[in-house]
Amino acid sequence: MRVSPRQIRWTLSLTATAMAAVLLLTGVWSYTSSRFSALDLARSQAVVASRAARRALRVAGGAESENLQEALADLQDEGVRYLGVVNPDGSVAAAAGAAAQAATWLPGEQRAGPHLRLSREGFRVRLEAPFFEGRSRWGRGGRRWADGNFADGGQAPRPGRGLRRLAVELDSGSARALAARARLALVANLVAAALLLGLAAVFWRLSRQAESASAQLARDRQLKALGEMSAVLGHELRNPLASLKGHCQLLLEKLAADHPGRRGAETVLRETVRLEKLSFQILEFARTGTVQPTDEDPVALARAAAEAAGGGSVRVEVDGETRPWPLDRMRMEEVLSNLLRNAIEASPEDKPVELTVTVRQGQALTYEVRDHGEGLPAGEEARIFEPFFTRKTRGTGLGLALARRIVEGHGGQISAHNHSDGGAVFRVSLPWPWPWPWPQRRARGSK
């Protein structure tokens, strides 16, 4: 089964999009999971540091500032940045290190007794846990406690009620590193997805260009073969038609006006003239030749074309300052005359055809021919410029194809579309050649 370039293009583009989506989802999931793991690591380190600080203070015999400073010095390598003893009413009894501002903390989290807070920035964690003071397991008043109860049967104070709390602030470097690696992996995934989508877009564009170039090459080959065939056909028809036309004219000179055979001879002569015009168009299409531009007045050229096509049925309008423009006068006048004759045939007799000339010196020259007919059939705006394509019963289909070849020889473009108020509009756009003068250009497909 033969796979078309369009199918290949869509398949690779969809595959690249799916892979980019997978990379994005994987990166986001990995980053989110790693960040939660980093937060859990910071919490765990804070709990371990809090236990170590409580043990150090019990061994030191109290929670004075000197003992807190010593404990902080021992735990700095673990990331501890602040130690403090908080009274039940919230005041600070003693502290060591610099505490973070209250505005930097997220709302507190209750964790089965201890108060845990997370910083809004980075992975600084604040943990407040009940602090039972003393060197041994003897509570206040000499009562020993264990497992939440005193040895004499009394109940130990509940965490956070009547007991001071030990506050530990820890800045987890390992959690930061873990989050940084996750962020780096996410950025890498985003870059890889962007590159993949970019490569897919580049491949799509190159594929479209290659497909267009292939279609244009096939069209050029077809036009070349068609031009060669047209040249042979035109040459073969030209001499017999000239002989037939001459004999018909001699025959008509000898026949009386009331002769029964005169009508048939006139019909033969008329059809011979039509075939002669057709052979001339075929030869013109086959040998369009080079475009030889000279400085011409674009408005005067338009008025001459309108006069040749039927001056009373054409209204010429000018937009911009009239200045000389590099044009092949004879060929461009032929293009405009052909467009105007077609527009006159399509328009009602009471509505003139509009020819608008727009001159932008150093930029572009535009000719627009608008008729007031039924407009162009949908989907045929480009096909009407193909050779031998016509909907006229007695048309050859070479006029617009020849016009396009001449316009392209000038380096311009010709297009057609329907007007919003009805009728068709044919536009000839000619860019300003820079630098001027330009070398002679051969029309595309000419011999």
Secondary structure, 3 states (H helix, E strand, C coil): CCCCHHHHHHHHHHHHHHHHHHHHHHHHHHHHHHHHHHHHHHHHHHHHHHHHHHHHHHHHCCCCHHHHHHHHHHHHHHCEEEEEEECCCCCEEEEEECCCCHHHECCCEECCCCEEEEECCCCEEEEEEECCCCCCCECHHHCEEECCEECCCCECCCCCCCCCEEEEEEECHHHHHHHHHHHHHHHHHHHHHHHHHHHHHHHHHHHHHHHHHHHHHHHHHHHHHHHHHHHHHHHHHHHHHHHHHHHHHHHHHHCCCCCCCHHHHHHHHHHHHHHHHHHHHHHHHHCCCEECCEEECHHHHHHHHHHHHHHHHEEEEEECCCCCEEECHHHHHHHHHHHHHHHHHHCCCCCCEEEEEEEECCCEEEEEEECCCCCCCCCCCCHHHCCCCCCCCCCCCCHHHHHHHHHHHCCCEEEEEECCCCCEEEEEEEECCCCCCCCCEECCCCC
